[in-house]
């Protein structure tokens, strides 16, 4: 019997094309893009190229593309970003979140609503 993987919310297999495209950055050009040495500068150039290519594919500006380390950081950036924008407009945020969301989303929304905003969990 062939096994079927049903937990794609946690992780997914990486497509062969992605493995091939990423191989140079895992083996040769693996520098920290924040470093000033040659490895870092090459990594920074590759990162900026990826940012520009992704922006072009999405019809966005490169400055609008933000790379993060993982899901929780992305969740926080999105939730706190929206709540911050609403507050900057002089309004209190009202956040409604599905009860089946990941705890990172639920807790970020609860915290982002703060004392002046509203937080609702939708069953």
C-alpha positions in Angstrom: 0.0 0.0 0.0 1.3 3.5 -0.9 1.5 6.0 2.0 -0.3 9.3 1.6 0.9 12.3 3.5 -1.9 14.5 4.8 -0.1 17.0 7.0 0.8 19.6 4.4 0.0 22.4 6.9 3.1 21.4 8.8 5.5 20.8 5.9 5.4 19.8 2.2 7.8 18.1 -0.1 10.0 20.4 -2.0 9.5 20.4 -5.8 12.5 19.2 -7.8 12.8 22.6 -9.6 13.1 24.4 -6.3 15.7 22.0 -5.0 17.7 22.6 -8.2 17.3 26.3 -8.1 18.3 26.4 -4.4 21.3 24.0 -4.6 23.9 26.7 -5.3 22.8 28.6 -2.2 23.1 25.5 0.0 26.5 24.5 -1.3 28.5 27.3 -2.9 26.9 30.7 -2.3 25.8 30.1 1.3 27.0 33.3 2.8 25.0 35.4 5.2 23.5 38.3 3.1 24.0 40.7 6.1 27.8 40.1 6.1 30.2 42.4 4.3 32.7 39.7 3.1 32.6 38.3 -0.5 30.3 35.4 0.5 27.9 37.7 2.1 27.9 40.2 -0.8 27.1 37.4 -3.3 24.3 36.1 -1.0 22.9 39.6 -0.7 23.0 40.1 -4.5 21.2 36.8 -5.0 18.6 37.7 -2.4 17.9 41.1 -4.0 17.6 39.3 -7.4 15.1 36.9 -5.9 13.2 39.8 -4.4 13.0 41.6 -7.7 12.0 38.5 -9.6 9.2 37.7 -7.1 8.0 41.3 -7.2 7.8 41.2 -11.0 5.9 37.9 -10.9 3.4 39.4 -8.4 3.1 42.8 -10.0 4.6 44.4 -6.9 7.6 46.6 -6.1 10.7 44.9 -4.7 10.4 47.1 -1.6 7.1 45.5 -0.9 8.6 42.0 -0.7 9.7 40.9 2.8 11.4 37.6 3.5 11.0 36.2 7.0 12.4 33.1 8.7 9.1 31.2 9.3 5.4 31.1 9.8 5.2 32.7 13.3 7.2 35.7 12.2 5.1 36.0 9.1 1.9 35.8 11.1 3.1 38.4 13.6 4.2 40.8 10.7 0.8 40.5 9.0 -1.4 40.8 12.1 0.5 43.5 13.9 1.0 45.3 10.6 -2.7 45.5 10.0 -3.5 46.5 13.6 -0.7 49.2 13.5 -2.1 50.6 10.3 -5.6 50.9 11.7 -4.2 52.6 14.9 -2.2 55.0 12.7 -5.5 56.1 11.2 -6.8 56.9 14.7 -9.0 53.8 15.0 -8.9 50.9 17.4 -8.4 47.5 15.6 -11.2 45.0 15.6 -9.9 41.5 14.8 -12.0 38.5 14.1 -10.1 35.2 13.8 -11.3 31.6 13.1 -11.0 29.3 16.1 -9.1 26.8 14.0 -6.2 29.2 13.2 -2.7 28.4 14.3 -2.0 29.6 17.9 0.5 32.0 16.5 -2.3 33.8 14.6 -4.7 33.6 17.5 -2.3 35.0 20.1 -0.9 37.7 17.7 -4.5 38.9 17.0 -5.4 38.9 20.7 -2.2 40.9 21.6 -2.6 43.2 18.6 -6.2 44.1 19.5 -4.9 45.3 22.9 -7.0 47.0 25.5 -8.5 49.5 23.1 -9.4 47.1 20.3 -11.8 44.2 19.9 -10.9 40.5 19.4 -13.4 37.9 18.4 -12.8 34.2 17.9 -15.2 32.8 15.3 -16.2 29.2 16.1 
